């Protein structure tokens, strides 16, 4: 069984984007929408849900932080590594 931990994901501008339940070790590359615990910025869990290949941007600095993709049959945000910070 994969051990999960809760992490906070920030934009480079310092805005808290989300709290996420991460499995495994290593850096955060993708965020499955079903594992987002709290969407602090209102970017990921919006209604209607983002469509495939939509770009998600930080509401503060407007930098692209992710692109919506299907990974292993589930919708996920493929993160732009240069735009996010994970403490």
C-alpha positions in Angstrom: 0.0 0.0 0.0 1.3 3.5 -0.9 1.8 5.8 2.0 0.1 9.2 1.4 0.9 12.5 2.8 -0.8 15.9 2.7 1.2 18.7 1.0 0.6 22.3 0.3 1.1 23.5 -3.3 2.1 27.2 -3.9 2.5 29.3 -7.0 5.9 31.0 -7.4 4.1 34.3 -6.5 3.4 32.9 -3.0 -0.3 32.1 -3.4 -1.5 28.9 -1.8 -3.1 26.9 -4.6 -4.3 23.7 -3.0 -3.7 21.0 -0.3 -3.1 17.6 -2.0 -2.9 14.0 -0.9 0.4 12.8 -2.5 1.3 9.2 -2.8 4.9 8.0 -3.1 8.1 9.9 -2.9 9.7 12.4 -5.3 8.5 15.7 -6.6 4.9 16.6 -7.5 4.4 16.1 -11.3 0.6 15.7 -11.5 -2.4 16.3 -9.3 -5.3 13.9 -9.7 -8.5 16.0 -9.2 -10.0 13.3 -6.9 -7.0 13.6 -4.5 -7.2 17.4 -4.0 -8.2 17.9 -0.4 -8.8 21.7 -0.4 -8.8 24.0 -3.5 -7.6 27.2 -1.7 -7.5 29.3 -4.9 -10.5 28.0 -6.8 -8.4 26.9 -9.8 -8.8 23.1 -9.8 -12.2 22.2 -8.5 -14.4 24.7 -10.4 -17.9 24.2 -11.8 -18.2 23.3 -14.6 -15.0 21.2 -14.4 -12.1 22.1 -16.7 -12.1 20.4 -20.1 -9.3 18.3 -21.5 -6.2 20.3 -22.5 -7.5 23.5 -20.6 -4.7 25.6 -19.1 -5.1 26.4 -15.4 -3.6 29.7 -14.4 -2.8 31.3 -11.0 -5.5 33.9 -10.2 -2.9 36.2 -8.6 0.0 36.4 -11.2 -1.9 34.7 -14.2 1.1 32.3 -14.8 0.1 28.9 -16.3 0.5 26.4 -13.5 -1.0 23.2 -15.1 -2.7 21.6 -18.1 -5.7 19.2 -17.7 -4.9 15.7 -19.0 -6.2 12.2 -18.7 -3.6 10.0 -16.9 -4.3 6.3 -16.3 -8.0 7.0 -17.1 -8.4 9.8 -14.5 -8.5 13.6 -15.0 -5.4 15.3 -13.6 -3.6 18.6 -13.7 -0.1 18.1 -15.3 1.9 20.7 -13.4 4.3 23.2 -15.0 7.4 22.6 -12.8 8.6 26.2 -13.2 5.4 27.7 -11.8 4.8 25.8 -8.6 6.6 25.5 -5.2 6.2 22.6 -2.8 7.8 23.2 0.6 
